[in-house]
């Protein structure tokens, strides 16, 4: 049974939620219908009840709403009715006249925390793994179970708003300090003892907003202390979202407008705005990708079947620069012994020293204990000797993008490795099959493409070579999950998936520059699409000189294959910036931007002279379309060529890899957002105006003819 009720000798009723067949409690009809019945049953005998405890039969309290149920609601009316029914149930509990305690034994998120908010007291076991909060905005929604009405009335508008608009989750101690809970418990027994003690000490209780004369802590939206903040808050939010995300905007409206009316009216305002948000295509995009598709990846949809999961015990990292040191750090952090190999002991020690600086900062900011920092650093073993790599399950090469250098370190390393050890290359562009030619066991050779900075970026792109076997792929997949990253699996090709499509974004920005379009317009267009960085600024970060090197290497490789590299406008821009103007990028403090010491970066004025970058007679919406369409179309080509093999890998790879507009749900989901027919039609128009690179991928034409789409079916 999903709900059981028990009454003790003190007439305290415990409602225990335990959804059958699920690892966690989620709010759906299977849980909420019997819960509503249980509450009605308790209310019928309320005179013989001294209090109510909401408890969980799972290791956590409630994980949130059932997203499958939510996304299946196909009209605003159905969404509105669903949340109104939930609120009616919680309101009965809240106004029953008896004390209600939420006994939170573990993680309590989203709708689960909204259930807890309807109690009169929240007590949580103080487990550092527990998370508490309202993260719905991260998947295109916002709290719709009464939180926008209750939380501001509990802790104040200015304190509540960031928690919901940013989707923050807190550990129990911080949740206590923020006012999200009122008490901590040591363990399950202590939790129930404290819940019962509070009920006995508070036989008659009301929610603060149900008490006559209630006033908001810190005032409502009309209070002068809040008026100034609320006057600028929409502009600050728009500066972050560029109007691409309805969820945080509607959440802000619900909080603000709800504070000016009575509690029940505030809840109805929230329901209307919530229903409108869920009906919006942006919400559907984000839920599809950032919930269903992401979970499919984490469950191993791209992992070979029939191979037992395996953990890496000892890892070797070749090259102790920022990338290598980052890989070593995230691996040591999860308990893996790491051998950090560089050309000398001294060079290897520098890599470890860099991350000692990172842990020192985290300790100073109380984000990590000194004991934990010492434990992590104690697993990192710098060396200049290949022999120290003996016994490694996995070795990751993170040296400079040079074929000969990579071949040399591959052979030297494999000489000391066991037969079953896996060797991987952290390359962003060089084909794995070619690099594997230097290996004595190409079936044990694979690509692991990390993103910088490693400790912050959530994605790792796993690249299968032509001879990579399933055991090697499975180990690589398991390792990426082990270090708490998200793996996508792609087949080998030049630039793989992420680098290939990412380059289309920055290259299109440079193509616009070559057309004489004002550089600031280009940058604004990039940000307005929802990309985290503008194309020219991002090219500086990557380094124009690196683009120059990659283009030269690609031209050389294609020439060896009897092919010619396509001549795009970006090639001429890169060559001019590096060879003629000596502006290689941010690291040299001069690229498309100037980087004055101690000052703010600014677009280089010379762009107007050298590229005649003064045109402003362009449609900013068209610039945005070009930047999004070029990436989506290139992804479709990758899908067509079997470089990326699944919708989740394509969509999650684009968002987590280079930050493709999350509101769109990923590059292929963006095509679904636009509509396949319209995407093809508009691509043909762009191709006629700007070049063949916009010509729609053949697979799109085929899908249109066959009536197919990129809609993901969970």
LINURDA-V443097 format. One record per residue. N is the residue number from 1. SS is DSSP state (a for helix, b for strand, c for the rest). PHI is phi in whole degrees, 0 to 359 (none if undefined). Layout:
# LINURDA-V443097
n=N ss=SS phi=PHI
n=N ss=SS phi=PHI
This chain:
# LINURDA-V443097
n=1 ss=c phi=none
n=2 ss=c phi=287
n=3 ss=b phi=229
n=4 ss=b phi=232
n=5 ss=b phi=235
n=6 ss=b phi=226
n=7 ss=b phi=236
n=8 ss=c phi=268
n=9 ss=c phi=293
n=10 ss=c phi=265
n=11 ss=c phi=65
n=12 ss=b phi=270
n=13 ss=b phi=264
n=14 ss=b phi=252
n=15 ss=b phi=263
n=16 ss=b phi=255
n=17 ss=b phi=263
n=18 ss=c phi=208
n=19 ss=c phi=293
n=20 ss=c phi=297
n=21 ss=c phi=74
n=22 ss=c phi=238
n=23 ss=c phi=289
n=24 ss=c phi=223
n=25 ss=c phi=287
n=26 ss=b phi=229
n=27 ss=b phi=277
n=28 ss=c phi=215
n=29 ss=a phi=299
n=30 ss=a phi=297
n=31 ss=a phi=263
n=32 ss=a phi=285
n=33 ss=a phi=296
n=34 ss=a phi=293
n=35 ss=a phi=292
n=36 ss=a phi=298
n=37 ss=a phi=295
n=38 ss=a phi=296
n=39 ss=a phi=295
n=40 ss=a phi=299
n=41 ss=a phi=296
n=42 ss=a phi=293
n=43 ss=a phi=296
n=44 ss=a phi=294
n=45 ss=c phi=236
n=46 ss=a phi=295
n=47 ss=a phi=293
n=48 ss=a phi=258
n=49 ss=c phi=237
n=50 ss=c phi=263
n=51 ss=b phi=177
n=52 ss=b phi=229
n=53 ss=b phi=243
n=54 ss=b phi=267
n=55 ss=b phi=228
n=56 ss=b phi=235
n=57 ss=c phi=270
n=58 ss=c phi=263
n=59 ss=c phi=286
n=60 ss=c phi=242
n=61 ss=c phi=281
n=62 ss=b phi=219
n=63 ss=c phi=281
n=64 ss=b phi=133
n=65 ss=b phi=286
n=66 ss=c phi=283
n=67 ss=a phi=295
n=68 ss=a phi=299
n=69 ss=a phi=296
n=70 ss=a phi=295
n=71 ss=a phi=288
n=72 ss=a phi=283
n=73 ss=c phi=284
n=74 ss=c phi=264
n=75 ss=c phi=224
n=76 ss=a phi=296
n=77 ss=a phi=297
n=78 ss=a phi=293
n=79 ss=a phi=295
n=80 ss=a phi=301
n=81 ss=a phi=297
n=82 ss=a phi=298
n=83 ss=a phi=288
n=84 ss=a phi=294
n=85 ss=a phi=295
n=86 ss=a phi=297
n=87 ss=a phi=294
n=88 ss=a phi=298
n=89 ss=a phi=297
n=90 ss=a phi=292
n=91 ss=a phi=292
n=92 ss=a phi=301
n=93 ss=a phi=295
n=94 ss=a phi=293
n=95 ss=c phi=253
n=96 ss=c phi=286
n=97 ss=c phi=88
n=98 ss=c phi=242
n=99 ss=b phi=292
n=100 ss=b phi=238
n=101 ss=b phi=240
n=102 ss=b phi=268
n=103 ss=b phi=266
n=104 ss=b phi=272
n=105 ss=c phi=275
n=106 ss=c phi=188
n=107 ss=c phi=308
n=108 ss=b phi=222
n=109 ss=b phi=233
n=110 ss=c phi=53
n=111 ss=a phi=302
n=112 ss=a phi=295
n=113 ss=a phi=288
n=114 ss=a phi=293
n=115 ss=a phi=298
n=116 ss=a phi=297
n=117 ss=a phi=295
n=118 ss=c phi=282
n=119 ss=c phi=279
n=120 ss=c phi=269
n=121 ss=b phi=207
n=122 ss=b phi=239
n=123 ss=b phi=239
n=124 ss=b phi=228
n=125 ss=b phi=293
n=126 ss=c phi=277
n=127 ss=c phi=251
n=128 ss=c phi=297
n=129 ss=c phi=276
n=130 ss=c phi=286
n=131 ss=c phi=239
n=132 ss=b phi=229
n=133 ss=b phi=159
n=134 ss=c phi=233
n=135 ss=c phi=270
n=136 ss=a phi=305
n=137 ss=a phi=300
n=138 ss=a phi=289
n=139 ss=a phi=240
n=140 ss=c phi=89
n=141 ss=c phi=235
n=142 ss=c phi=208
n=143 ss=c phi=302
n=144 ss=c phi=238
n=145 ss=c phi=254
n=146 ss=c phi=107
n=147 ss=a phi=294
n=148 ss=a phi=291
n=149 ss=a phi=269
n=150 ss=a phi=278
n=151 ss=a phi=297
n=152 ss=a phi=298
n=153 ss=a phi=284
n=154 ss=a phi=274
n=155 ss=a phi=239
n=156 ss=c phi=101
n=157 ss=a phi=298
n=158 ss=a phi=293
n=159 ss=a phi=276
n=160 ss=a phi=282
n=161 ss=a phi=301
n=162 ss=a phi=298
n=163 ss=a phi=298
n=164 ss=a phi=270
n=165 ss=a phi=290
n=166 ss=c phi=257
n=167 ss=c phi=65
n=168 ss=c phi=290
n=169 ss=b phi=240
n=170 ss=b phi=235
n=171 ss=c phi=286
n=172 ss=a phi=307
n=173 ss=a phi=296
n=174 ss=a phi=286
n=175 ss=a phi=296
n=176 ss=a phi=296
n=177 ss=a phi=295
n=178 ss=a phi=277
n=179 ss=c phi=89
n=180 ss=c phi=284
n=181 ss=c phi=228
n=182 ss=c phi=250
n=183 ss=b phi=201
n=184 ss=b phi=250
n=185 ss=b phi=236
n=186 ss=c phi=279
n=187 ss=c phi=207
n=188 ss=a phi=298
n=189 ss=a phi=295
n=190 ss=a phi=296
n=191 ss=a phi=301
n=192 ss=a phi=291
n=193 ss=a phi=296
n=194 ss=a phi=291
n=195 ss=a phi=298
n=196 ss=a phi=291
n=197 ss=a phi=296
n=198 ss=a phi=292
n=199 ss=a phi=299
n=200 ss=a phi=295
n=201 ss=a phi=279
n=202 ss=c phi=226
n=203 ss=c phi=295
n=204 ss=c phi=228
n=205 ss=c phi=212
n=206 ss=c phi=229
n=207 ss=c phi=296
n=208 ss=a phi=308
n=209 ss=a phi=286
n=210 ss=a phi=263
n=211 ss=c phi=270
n=212 ss=c phi=302
n=213 ss=c phi=86
n=214 ss=c phi=304
n=215 ss=c phi=230
n=216 ss=c phi=300
n=217 ss=c phi=295
n=218 ss=c phi=85
n=219 ss=c phi=91
n=220 ss=c phi=276
n=221 ss=c phi=292
n=222 ss=c phi=271
n=223 ss=c phi=291
n=224 ss=a phi=307
n=225 ss=a phi=292
n=226 ss=a phi=256
n=227 ss=a phi=302
n=228 ss=a phi=296
n=229 ss=a phi=297
n=230 ss=a phi=288
n=231 ss=a phi=289
n=232 ss=a phi=258
n=233 ss=a phi=302
n=234 ss=a phi=299
n=235 ss=a phi=293
n=236 ss=a phi=295
n=237 ss=a phi=294
n=238 ss=a phi=296
n=239 ss=a phi=296
n=240 ss=a phi=272
n=241 ss=a phi=258
n=242 ss=c phi=55
n=243 ss=c phi=75
n=244 ss=c phi=274
n=245 ss=c phi=237
n=246 ss=a phi=291
n=247 ss=a phi=300
n=248 ss=a phi=294
n=249 ss=a phi=294
n=250 ss=a phi=291
n=251 ss=a phi=297
n=252 ss=a phi=298
n=253 ss=a phi=298
n=254 ss=a phi=298
n=255 ss=a phi=295
n=256 ss=a phi=292
n=257 ss=a phi=293
n=258 ss=a phi=293
n=259 ss=c phi=283
n=260 ss=c phi=267
n=261 ss=c phi=232
n=262 ss=c phi=289
n=263 ss=a phi=300
n=264 ss=a phi=294
n=265 ss=a phi=293
n=266 ss=a phi=301
n=267 ss=a phi=294
n=268 ss=a phi=290
n=269 ss=a phi=301
n=270 ss=a phi=301
n=271 ss=a phi=299
n=272 ss=a phi=295
n=273 ss=a phi=291
n=274 ss=a phi=296
n=275 ss=a phi=298
n=276 ss=a phi=295
n=277 ss=a phi=293
n=278 ss=a phi=296
n=279 ss=a phi=285
n=280 ss=c phi=290
n=281 ss=a phi=298
n=282 ss=a phi=301
n=283 ss=a phi=298
n=284 ss=a phi=296
n=285 ss=a phi=302
n=286 ss=a phi=291
n=287 ss=a phi=295
n=288 ss=a phi=302
n=289 ss=a phi=275
n=290 ss=a phi=278
n=291 ss=a phi=243
n=292 ss=a phi=294
n=293 ss=a phi=289
n=294 ss=a phi=296
n=295 ss=a phi=294
n=296 ss=a phi=298
n=297 ss=a phi=296
n=298 ss=a phi=295
n=299 ss=c phi=280
n=300 ss=c phi=95
n=301 ss=c phi=301
n=302 ss=c phi=258
n=303 ss=c phi=268
n=304 ss=c phi=301
n=305 ss=c phi=281
n=306 ss=c phi=79
n=307 ss=c phi=243
n=308 ss=c phi=298
n=309 ss=c phi=301
n=310 ss=c phi=219
n=311 ss=c phi=257
n=312 ss=c phi=282
n=313 ss=c phi=265
n=314 ss=b phi=225
n=315 ss=b phi=244
n=316 ss=b phi=252
n=317 ss=b phi=236
n=318 ss=b phi=259
n=319 ss=c phi=99
n=320 ss=c phi=247
n=321 ss=c phi=287
n=322 ss=a phi=300
n=323 ss=a phi=291
n=324 ss=a phi=298
n=325 ss=a phi=296
n=326 ss=a phi=295
n=327 ss=a phi=296
n=328 ss=a phi=298
n=329 ss=a phi=294
n=330 ss=a phi=294
n=331 ss=a phi=283
n=332 ss=a phi=296
n=333 ss=a phi=297
n=334 ss=c phi=262
n=335 ss=c phi=103
n=336 ss=c phi=273
n=337 ss=b phi=285
n=338 ss=b phi=236
n=339 ss=b phi=263
n=340 ss=b phi=260
n=341 ss=b phi=256
n=342 ss=c phi=224
n=343 ss=c phi=295
n=344 ss=c phi=208
n=345 ss=a phi=300
n=346 ss=a phi=297
n=347 ss=a phi=296
n=348 ss=a phi=294
n=349 ss=a phi=298
n=350 ss=a phi=297
n=351 ss=a phi=297
n=352 ss=a phi=292
n=353 ss=a phi=297
n=354 ss=a phi=300
n=355 ss=a phi=280
n=356 ss=a phi=295
n=357 ss=a phi=297
n=358 ss=a phi=295
n=359 ss=a phi=294
n=360 ss=a phi=300
n=361 ss=a phi=294
n=362 ss=a phi=293
n=363 ss=a phi=294
n=364 ss=a phi=298
n=365 ss=c phi=270
n=366 ss=c phi=63
n=367 ss=c phi=268
n=368 ss=c phi=205
n=369 ss=c phi=279
n=370 ss=a phi=296
n=371 ss=a phi=298
n=372 ss=a phi=295
n=373 ss=a phi=298
n=374 ss=a phi=296
n=375 ss=a phi=296
n=376 ss=a phi=295
n=377 ss=a phi=295
n=378 ss=a phi=292
n=379 ss=c phi=269
n=380 ss=b phi=259
n=381 ss=b phi=243
n=382 ss=b phi=288
n=383 ss=b phi=202
n=384 ss=c phi=248
n=385 ss=c phi=247
n=386 ss=a phi=299
n=387 ss=a phi=301
n=388 ss=a phi=290
n=389 ss=a phi=277
n=390 ss=c phi=302
n=391 ss=c phi=90
n=392 ss=c phi=288
n=393 ss=c phi=284
n=394 ss=b phi=216
n=395 ss=b phi=237
n=396 ss=b phi=244
n=397 ss=b phi=272
n=398 ss=c phi=228
n=399 ss=c phi=263
n=400 ss=c phi=301
n=401 ss=c phi=287
n=402 ss=c phi=225
n=403 ss=a phi=302
n=404 ss=a phi=295
n=405 ss=a phi=297
n=406 ss=a phi=296
n=407 ss=a phi=296
n=408 ss=a phi=296
n=409 ss=a phi=288
n=410 ss=a phi=299
n=411 ss=a phi=293
n=412 ss=a phi=294
n=413 ss=a phi=287
n=414 ss=a phi=297
n=415 ss=c phi=296
n=416 ss=c phi=247
n=417 ss=c phi=271
n=418 ss=c phi=286
n=419 ss=c phi=296
n=420 ss=c phi=265
n=421 ss=c phi=294
n=422 ss=b phi=255
n=423 ss=b phi=249
n=424 ss=b phi=229
n=425 ss=b phi=247
n=426 ss=c phi=269
n=427 ss=c phi=250
n=428 ss=c phi=259
n=429 ss=c phi=219
n=430 ss=c phi=285
n=431 ss=c phi=304
n=432 ss=a phi=293
n=433 ss=a phi=301
n=434 ss=a phi=292
n=435 ss=a phi=294
n=436 ss=a phi=290
n=437 ss=a phi=296
n=438 ss=a phi=278
n=439 ss=c phi=270
n=440 ss=c phi=280
n=441 ss=c phi=224
n=442 ss=a phi=300
n=443 ss=a phi=290
n=444 ss=a phi=260
n=445 ss=b phi=251
n=446 ss=b phi=210
n=447 ss=b phi=260
n=448 ss=b phi=233
n=449 ss=b phi=265
n=450 ss=b phi=272
n=451 ss=c phi=242
n=452 ss=c phi=259
n=453 ss=c phi=282
n=454 ss=c phi=302
n=455 ss=c phi=292
n=456 ss=c phi=252
n=457 ss=c phi=283
n=458 ss=c phi=273
n=459 ss=b phi=252
n=460 ss=b phi=228
n=461 ss=b phi=267
n=462 ss=b phi=264
n=463 ss=b phi=246
n=464 ss=b phi=275
n=465 ss=c phi=279
n=466 ss=c phi=299
n=467 ss=c phi=253
n=468 ss=c phi=300
n=469 ss=c phi=267
n=470 ss=a phi=294
n=471 ss=a phi=297
n=472 ss=a phi=293
n=473 ss=a phi=298
n=474 ss=a phi=298
n=475 ss=a phi=296
n=476 ss=a phi=299
n=477 ss=a phi=298
n=478 ss=a phi=297
n=479 ss=a phi=296
n=480 ss=a phi=297
n=481 ss=a phi=294
n=482 ss=a phi=299
n=483 ss=c phi=270
n=484 ss=c phi=65
n=485 ss=c phi=249
n=486 ss=b phi=257
n=487 ss=b phi=267
n=488 ss=b phi=241
n=489 ss=b phi=246
n=490 ss=b phi=228
n=491 ss=b phi=271
n=492 ss=c phi=290
n=493 ss=c phi=189
n=494 ss=c phi=290
n=495 ss=c phi=82
n=496 ss=c phi=54
n=497 ss=c phi=256
n=498 ss=a phi=296
n=499 ss=a phi=294
n=500 ss=a phi=296
n=501 ss=a phi=282
n=502 ss=a phi=305
n=503 ss=a phi=296
n=504 ss=a phi=295
n=505 ss=a phi=291
n=506 ss=a phi=291
n=507 ss=a phi=294
n=508 ss=a phi=292
n=509 ss=a phi=299
n=510 ss=a phi=289
n=511 ss=a phi=297
n=512 ss=a phi=297
n=513 ss=a phi=298
n=514 ss=a phi=297
n=515 ss=c phi=282
n=516 ss=c phi=89
n=517 ss=b phi=287
n=518 ss=c phi=307
n=519 ss=a phi=299
n=520 ss=a phi=293
n=521 ss=a phi=295
n=522 ss=a phi=300
n=523 ss=a phi=295
n=524 ss=a phi=297
n=525 ss=a phi=299
n=526 ss=a phi=299
n=527 ss=a phi=290
n=528 ss=a phi=293
n=529 ss=c phi=289
n=530 ss=c phi=103
n=531 ss=c phi=290
n=532 ss=c phi=290
n=533 ss=c phi=223
n=534 ss=c phi=287
n=535 ss=a phi=296
n=536 ss=a phi=288
n=537 ss=a phi=297
n=538 ss=a phi=292
n=539 ss=a phi=297
n=540 ss=a phi=299
n=541 ss=a phi=298
n=542 ss=a phi=294
n=543 ss=c phi=103
n=544 ss=a phi=299
n=545 ss=a phi=295
n=546 ss=a phi=292
n=547 ss=a phi=301
n=548 ss=a phi=297
n=549 ss=a phi=295
n=550 ss=a phi=295
n=551 ss=a phi=298
n=552 ss=a phi=294
n=553 ss=a phi=295
n=554 ss=a phi=296
n=555 ss=a phi=300
n=556 ss=a phi=295
n=557 ss=a phi=296
n=558 ss=a phi=291
n=559 ss=a phi=297
n=560 ss=a phi=295
n=561 ss=c phi=270
n=562 ss=c phi=78
n=563 ss=c phi=244
n=564 ss=c phi=240
n=565 ss=c phi=292
n=566 ss=c phi=302
n=567 ss=c phi=269
n=568 ss=c phi=251
n=569 ss=a phi=304
n=570 ss=a phi=295
n=571 ss=a phi=300
n=572 ss=a phi=295
n=573 ss=a phi=295
n=574 ss=a phi=299
n=575 ss=a phi=300
n=576 ss=a phi=294
n=577 ss=a phi=297
n=578 ss=a phi=273
n=579 ss=a phi=279
n=580 ss=a phi=261
n=581 ss=c phi=261
n=582 ss=c phi=52
n=583 ss=c phi=232
n=584 ss=c phi=278
n=585 ss=b phi=137
n=586 ss=a phi=299
n=587 ss=a phi=301
n=588 ss=a phi=271
n=589 ss=c phi=64
n=590 ss=b phi=208
n=591 ss=c phi=209
n=592 ss=c phi=291
n=593 ss=b phi=245
n=594 ss=b phi=265
n=595 ss=c phi=234
n=596 ss=c phi=293
n=597 ss=c phi=298
n=598 ss=c phi=76
n=599 ss=c phi=242
n=600 ss=c phi=268
n=601 ss=c phi=296
n=602 ss=b phi=212
n=603 ss=b phi=303
n=604 ss=c phi=293
n=605 ss=c phi=301
n=606 ss=a phi=295
n=607 ss=a phi=299
n=608 ss=a phi=295
n=609 ss=a phi=282
n=610 ss=a phi=280
n=611 ss=c phi=238
n=612 ss=c phi=51
n=613 ss=c phi=279
n=614 ss=c phi=232
n=615 ss=b phi=294
n=616 ss=c phi=236
n=617 ss=c phi=275
n=618 ss=c phi=232
n=619 ss=c phi=271
n=620 ss=a phi=298
n=621 ss=a phi=294
n=622 ss=a phi=293
n=623 ss=a phi=299
n=624 ss=a phi=298
n=625 ss=a phi=302
n=626 ss=a phi=301
n=627 ss=a phi=292
n=628 ss=a phi=278
n=629 ss=a phi=297
n=630 ss=a phi=297
n=631 ss=a phi=287
n=632 ss=a phi=295
n=633 ss=a phi=293
n=634 ss=a phi=292
n=635 ss=a phi=295
n=636 ss=a phi=300
n=637 ss=a phi=295
n=638 ss=a phi=298
n=639 ss=a phi=294
n=640 ss=a phi=297
n=641 ss=c phi=273
n=642 ss=c phi=65
n=643 ss=c phi=285
n=644 ss=b phi=251
n=645 ss=c phi=255
n=646 ss=c phi=217
n=647 ss=a phi=300
n=648 ss=a phi=301
n=649 ss=a phi=298
n=650 ss=a phi=292
n=651 ss=a phi=289
n=652 ss=a phi=294
n=653 ss=a phi=301
n=654 ss=a phi=288
n=655 ss=a phi=285
n=656 ss=a phi=281
n=657 ss=a phi=278
n=658 ss=a phi=231
n=659 ss=c phi=84
n=660 ss=c phi=305
n=661 ss=c phi=330
n=662 ss=a phi=301
n=663 ss=a phi=300
n=664 ss=a phi=276
n=665 ss=c phi=79
n=666 ss=c phi=109
n=667 ss=a phi=293
n=668 ss=a phi=283
n=669 ss=a phi=295
n=670 ss=a phi=296
n=671 ss=a phi=297
n=672 ss=a phi=296
n=673 ss=a phi=297
n=674 ss=a phi=290
n=675 ss=c phi=103
n=676 ss=a phi=304
n=677 ss=a phi=299
n=678 ss=a phi=293
n=679 ss=a phi=298
n=680 ss=a phi=296
n=681 ss=a phi=301
n=682 ss=a phi=289
n=683 ss=a phi=299
n=684 ss=a phi=294
n=685 ss=a phi=295
n=686 ss=a phi=294
n=687 ss=a phi=296
n=688 ss=a phi=296
n=689 ss=a phi=268
n=690 ss=a phi=238
n=691 ss=c phi=130
n=692 ss=a phi=299
n=693 ss=a phi=299
n=694 ss=a phi=268
n=695 ss=c phi=302
n=696 ss=c phi=299
n=697 ss=c phi=303
n=698 ss=a phi=302
n=699 ss=a phi=298
n=700 ss=a phi=292
n=701 ss=a phi=295
n=702 ss=a phi=294
n=703 ss=a phi=297
n=704 ss=a phi=298
n=705 ss=a phi=296
n=706 ss=a phi=266
n=707 ss=c phi=71
n=708 ss=c phi=262
n=709 ss=c phi=211
n=710 ss=c phi=261
n=711 ss=c phi=292
n=712 ss=c phi=273
n=713 ss=c phi=255
n=714 ss=c phi=292
